[in-house]
Amino acid sequence: MDKRVLFDFEVDFTNGGGIQGQKFRLDIDDDDDISDEELAKYIVKDMRLLMVGEVRILNKKIINERHKRQPIDENIEK
């Protein structure tokens, strides 16, 4: 069964301003949970954010839903 995490997030930037996301979905391994710290690191890395201050993860819920992204190794042409 594929697992995803459904959550809201808020990101503050050290130079002012911020962004937020609601009902964001992320594919995860078939684990029962993912830490808020891991989610925060993923958001920052995947969105290539710079000058990030605090990241808050809110309303996190693990759901059973088919993954949307193909694993990286499946996208590589041989």
N, C-alpha and C positions, 0 to 999 in steps of 0.2 A: 504494500500500500504506500503510495506517495504521501509525504507530509509537507505541509507548508505552515508558515507562521503568519498570522494576520495581526497587524499592530498599527498603532499611530506613533509618530515620532516628532520631536522638536529638536532643532539644531541651532545653537547660538554660535555666532562668529566672534572671534576676539577683536575684530576691527569694527564691530557693530552689525546689527541686523541678524537675520536668521531665516530658516526655512522650516516648514513643517509638512508632514504627510499624514493623511488619514486613510485608514483601511488598506494600508500597504501590505502586499503579499510577497513572501519570499520563499523560494524552494529551500528545503533543508533535507538533510539525511533523514533516514527513518528513525530518528531519535524521538524520544517523547518530549524533549525540551531543548531550548537554546537560551543561553544567558543573555541578559540585556547588554552586557559588555560586548559579547560577540556580535550581536545585531548592530550595535553602534559602530563597531569597527567595520563591519560589512558596508553599511550605508556610506560612511566616509570614503572608503576605498572605491566602491563601485561607482559612486557619483563623482569621484575625484575632487572632493571638497578640500579646500585649503583654509588655514587659519580658523580651525574649528575649536570652539571652547567646549561648552557642556552639550551633551547629547542625552535627551530623555526619551525613554521607551515607555509607551503607555498602552494600556488595554491589550496586552499580548495574549494571544490565544493560538494554540496548535490546532490545525484542522487537517482532515484527510481530503486531499484534492490532488489531481494529477499535476505533475511538474510541467511548467510552461517552457522553460529553457532546456535546450539540449546540453548535456555535459560538454565541456570544452573539447575533449578529445574526439567527440563525434563530429565536430565542426571542421576539423583539420582534414584537408584533402590529402590523400596519399598518392 
